[in-house]
Amino acid sequence: MKPYYEHAGITIYHGDCREIIPQLPLVPCVIADPPYGETAFDWDNLVEDWLRPTVEVLKPGTLWCFGSLRYFLATAAQFGVWFKLAQDVIWEKHNGSGFSADRFRRVHEHAVQFYPRTTKWEDCVKNPLKGHPSDHKQVIRHSPPKHAGHVGASKYQTTRGEFCLQRSVIYCRSTHRKAVHPTQKPVSVVEMLVKYSSNPGDTIIEPFMGSGTGLIAAKNTGRFAIGIDNQEWCCEIAAKRLSQEVFQF
């Protein structure tokens, strides 16, 4: 295969991921954002049978797949053949469906983690992420009644620097008005998935590359990456983004 782009451990292939993935090395993590098949756009057509080659390249390893609940319900049987469910993360974004919608304003997407049925969960790479330091908190309680003795006001407080596991609901502004691809995800969200499911120096695969956000997340976190897309214009914009010094979205 001749790469469309190759530099500093990041490689892009122009073609069908179902044909290219079987020719790639084994990896610990795949980041996928396949078409959901929910709109009339020409790029939003469900792709059949992409899970079969994907599971073969994960030995051991995990798949993070973006999608809507509708998408995962529609494809549950296909995922069930090859994968087991590990966990799901919700990306909460600042924008969403407009006033014309007749449902709740949708401001989220799912990122669901799967691992192959032939793989043990304990054999997969897992780097639990720590959340942001807690804010300084203080709770004041009233003095007890006199019959309990004289006790002054007391307080309970936590100080900055206390960490906890990263929450499964991640708030991050979308790339609205900045995106160069219609389904572009924020780099910061994908970086979390990459860091959790791979180690520095590992290679990840992004089979529905789009604008290359997964490749940028890998580069930013000290990983290598292979991106695939069947649209040449996507390969071009991903290559241009990777050529920049700073990634702003």
PyMOL commands that set and color helices and strands:
alter all, ss='L'
color gray80, all
select helices_A, chain A and resi 17-23+51-57+69-74+76-82+121-123+146-148+187-197+213-220+232-242
alter helices_A, ss='H'
color red, helices_A
select strands_A, chain A and resi 5-7+10-14+29-32+62-67+83-92+108-116+137-141+154-158+169-171+203-206+224-229
alter strands_A, ss='S'
color yellow, strands_A
deselect
rebuild
show_as cartoon
